[in-house]
Amino acid sequence: MYFQQGDVLLKSIDSVPSDAKDVAPRGRGLILAEGEVTGHYHAVPMEEVDDDIHMYEKNGTLYLSSTKDFTVEHDEHHTQSIPAGTYKIGIVKEYDHYEDEIQKVRD
């Protein structure tokens, strides 16, 4: 199962890699991705962060595990409700046929 908010993609997975490291929330919450230009960000808001939801990182890839439903917020997108589960966080990519290259979608 996949969930997308702008350029952020949450892919349902069975489990977080065992050697992934805990990522502490920052003042704004659990930051899934930050905008390259605007300073906007995709995040699980701080008021939802508790012992039921955790974010991890391994080799630059983020993972999120939650035993409760949660939301992802962004200044330019509707708030997205996500069911409890374990997710790999990714960035949507696009293929530029003129440049013959793959690049991240910019939000």
Contacts in CASP RR format, 6 or more apart in sequence:
PFRMAT RR
TARGET T0000
AUTHOR 0000-0000-0000
METHOD contacts of the structure
MODEL  1
MYFQQGDVLLKSIDSVPSDAKDVAPRGRGLILAEGEVTGHYHAVPMEEVD
DDIHMYEKNGTLYLSSTKDFTVEHDEHHTQSIPAGTYKIGIVKEYDHYED
EIQKVRD
1 11 0 8 1.000
1 12 0 8 1.000
2 9 0 8 1.000
2 10 0 8 1.000
2 11 0 8 1.000
2 12 0 8 1.000
3 9 0 8 1.000
3 10 0 8 1.000
3 72 0 8 1.000
3 80 0 8 1.000
3 82 0 8 1.000
3 87 0 8 1.000
4 10 0 8 1.000
4 92 0 8 1.000
5 42 0 8 1.000
5 72 0 8 1.000
5 74 0 8 1.000
5 77 0 8 1.000
5 80 0 8 1.000
6 42 0 8 1.000
6 74 0 8 1.000
6 77 0 8 1.000
6 92 0 8 1.000
6 105 0 8 1.000
6 107 0 8 1.000
7 33 0 8 1.000
7 91 0 8 1.000
7 92 0 8 1.000
7 104 0 8 1.000
7 105 0 8 1.000
7 106 0 8 1.000
7 107 0 8 1.000
8 32 0 8 1.000
8 33 0 8 1.000
8 42 0 8 1.000
8 72 0 8 1.000
8 74 0 8 1.000
8 89 0 8 1.000
8 90 0 8 1.000
8 91 0 8 1.000
8 92 0 8 1.000
8 107 0 8 1.000
9 89 0 8 1.000
9 90 0 8 1.000
9 91 0 8 1.000
9 92 0 8 1.000
10 32 0 8 1.000
10 64 0 8 1.000
10 72 0 8 1.000
10 82 0 8 1.000
10 87 0 8 1.000
10 88 0 8 1.000
10 89 0 8 1.000
10 90 0 8 1.000
11 87 0 8 1.000
11 88 0 8 1.000
11 90 0 8 1.000
12 85 0 8 1.000
12 86 0 8 1.000
12 87 0 8 1.000
13 63 0 8 1.000
13 86 0 8 1.000
13 87 0 8 1.000
13 88 0 8 1.000
14 86 0 8 1.000
15 86 0 8 1.000
16 56 0 8 1.000
16 63 0 8 1.000
16 65 0 8 1.000
16 86 0 8 1.000
17 56 0 8 1.000
17 58 0 8 1.000
17 63 0 8 1.000
19 58 0 8 1.000
20 56 0 8 1.000
20 57 0 8 1.000
20 58 0 8 1.000
20 63 0 8 1.000
21 56 0 8 1.000
21 57 0 8 1.000
21 58 0 8 1.000
22 54 0 8 1.000
22 55 0 8 1.000
22 56 0 8 1.000
23 30 0 8 1.000
23 55 0 8 1.000
23 56 0 8 1.000
23 57 0 8 1.000
23 62 0 8 1.000
25 46 0 8 1.000
25 49 0 8 1.000
25 55 0 8 1.000
27 46 0 8 1.000
28 41 0 8 1.000
28 43 0 8 1.000
28 45 0 8 1.000
28 46 0 8 1.000
29 43 0 8 1.000
29 44 0 8 1.000
29 45 0 8 1.000
29 46 0 8 1.000
29 49 0 8 1.000
30 43 0 8 1.000
30 44 0 8 1.000
30 49 0 8 1.000
30 53 0 8 1.000
30 55 0 8 1.000
30 64 0 8 1.000
31 41 0 8 1.000
31 42 0 8 1.000
31 43 0 8 1.000
32 41 0 8 1.000
32 42 0 8 1.000
32 43 0 8 1.000
32 44 0 8 1.000
32 55 0 8 1.000
32 62 0 8 1.000
32 64 0 8 1.000
32 72 0 8 1.000
32 89 0 8 1.000
33 41 0 8 1.000
33 42 0 8 1.000
33 89 0 8 1.000
33 90 0 8 1.000
33 91 0 8 1.000
33 107 0 8 1.000
34 40 0 8 1.000
34 41 0 8 1.000
34 42 0 8 1.000
35 41 0 8 1.000
35 106 0 8 1.000
35 107 0 8 1.000
36 106 0 8 1.000
37 106 0 8 1.000
38 75 0 8 1.000
38 76 0 8 1.000
40 74 0 8 1.000
40 75 0 8 1.000
40 76 0 8 1.000
40 107 0 8 1.000
41 74 0 8 1.000
42 72 0 8 1.000
42 73 0 8 1.000
42 74 0 8 1.000
42 77 0 8 1.000
42 107 0 8 1.000
43 72 0 8 1.000
43 73 0 8 1.000
43 74 0 8 1.000
44 53 0 8 1.000
44 55 0 8 1.000
44 64 0 8 1.000
44 70 0 8 1.000
44 71 0 8 1.000
44 72 0 8 1.000
44 73 0 8 1.000
45 71 0 8 1.000
45 73 0 8 1.000
48 70 0 8 1.000
48 71 0 8 1.000
52 66 0 8 1.000
52 67 0 8 1.000
52 68 0 8 1.000
53 64 0 8 1.000
53 65 0 8 1.000
53 66 0 8 1.000
53 67 0 8 1.000
53 68 0 8 1.000
53 70 0 8 1.000
54 64 0 8 1.000
54 65 0 8 1.000
54 66 0 8 1.000
55 62 0 8 1.000
55 63 0 8 1.000
55 64 0 8 1.000
55 65 0 8 1.000
56 62 0 8 1.000
56 63 0 8 1.000
56 64 0 8 1.000
56 65 0 8 1.000
57 63 0 8 1.000
61 88 0 8 1.000
61 89 0 8 1.000
61 90 0 8 1.000
62 88 0 8 1.000
62 89 0 8 1.000
62 90 0 8 1.000
63 86 0 8 1.000
63 87 0 8 1.000
63 88 0 8 1.000
63 89 0 8 1.000
64 86 0 8 1.000
64 87 0 8 1.000
64 89 0 8 1.000
65 85 0 8 1.000
65 86 0 8 1.000
65 87 0 8 1.000
66 82 0 8 1.000
66 84 0 8 1.000
66 85 0 8 1.000
66 86 0 8 1.000
67 84 0 8 1.000
67 85 0 8 1.000
68 84 0 8 1.000
69 81 0 8 1.000
69 82 0 8 1.000
69 83 0 8 1.000
69 84 0 8 1.000
70 81 0 8 1.000
70 82 0 8 1.000
70 84 0 8 1.000
71 79 0 8 1.000
71 80 0 8 1.000
71 81 0 8 1.000
71 82 0 8 1.000
72 79 0 8 1.000
72 80 0 8 1.000
72 82 0 8 1.000
73 79 0 8 1.000
73 80 0 8 1.000
74 107 0 8 1.000
76 107 0 8 1.000
91 104 0 8 1.000
91 105 0 8 1.000
92 104 0 8 1.000
92 105 0 8 1.000
93 102 0 8 1.000
93 103 0 8 1.000
93 104 0 8 1.000
93 105 0 8 1.000
94 102 0 8 1.000
94 103 0 8 1.000
94 104 0 8 1.000
94 105 0 8 1.000
95 101 0 8 1.000
95 102 0 8 1.000
96 102 0 8 1.000
96 103 0 8 1.000
END
